[in-house]
Amino acid sequence: MNIWIRQAHRWLSIIFTVAVIANFVAMGLGQPPAWVTYSPLPPLFLLLFSGLYMFALPYAARWRSGRAAAR
């Protein structure tokens, strides 16, 4: 499952980057519609959750291995 989370995180970062670039291009052409302005937010929130999950993985593994060694 960790491999899927990492791969999804990579693809989400590409989607987020494209959405931000499109947002800047649209702003350069005038007032963009609301959906263009808010388009980077869904991938950003998904990046937040997948990034926090990957950040916590080493701590969870250490906690589980220390707990198993204490038995």
N, C-alpha and C positions, 0 to 999 in steps of 0.2 A: 504493500500500500504506500510505503514511503516513496517509492519510485514514481508512482502515479501523482502523488502530491507535488513532488519536485518538478515533474514534467509539466503539470498544470500550472505551477507557479511561473515557470519559464514562459509558457504561452500567454499567460495572463499579463506578464510584464510587456510582451510584444504588443498585445492588444491595447494595453494602457498607454504605451508610448505612441502608438498610431493615433489613438483617440486624442491625446494631448496635442500632437502635431496638427491634427485636423481642426482642433479647437482654435489654435493660434492662427491657422490659415483662414478659418471662417471669420475670426475677429478682425483680421486684416482686411477682409472684403466688406466689412460693415457689421451691423448688429446681427449676430447669429441667432437662430431659433433656440428655444430653451433646451430642446433635446440634444443639440450639439454641445451646448454649454455643460450640460450635466452628463454627457456620455462617458467621461472618464471615471465617474464615481463608482458604478458597479464593479468594474475590474479592480479598482483601487481597494474596495472593501474585501473582495475575494483575495487580493494580494495580502491584505492585512491578516486575514485569518490563516491563510496557508503559510505566511511568513512566521506568525506567532507559533503555529504548530511545529514548524521546522526548528524554530528557536528553542522550543521546549523539549524537543526530542532527546538531546544529550542529557539534560537534567533528569528526565523521566527514566532513561536507561540507567543512569547512575543510581537513581533512587531505587529502582527495581532490583538491580544487582546487589546493592548494599542491603536491601531487605532480605534477599535470598541468602546472602552470606551470613546474616545474623541468626538464621534458623539452625 
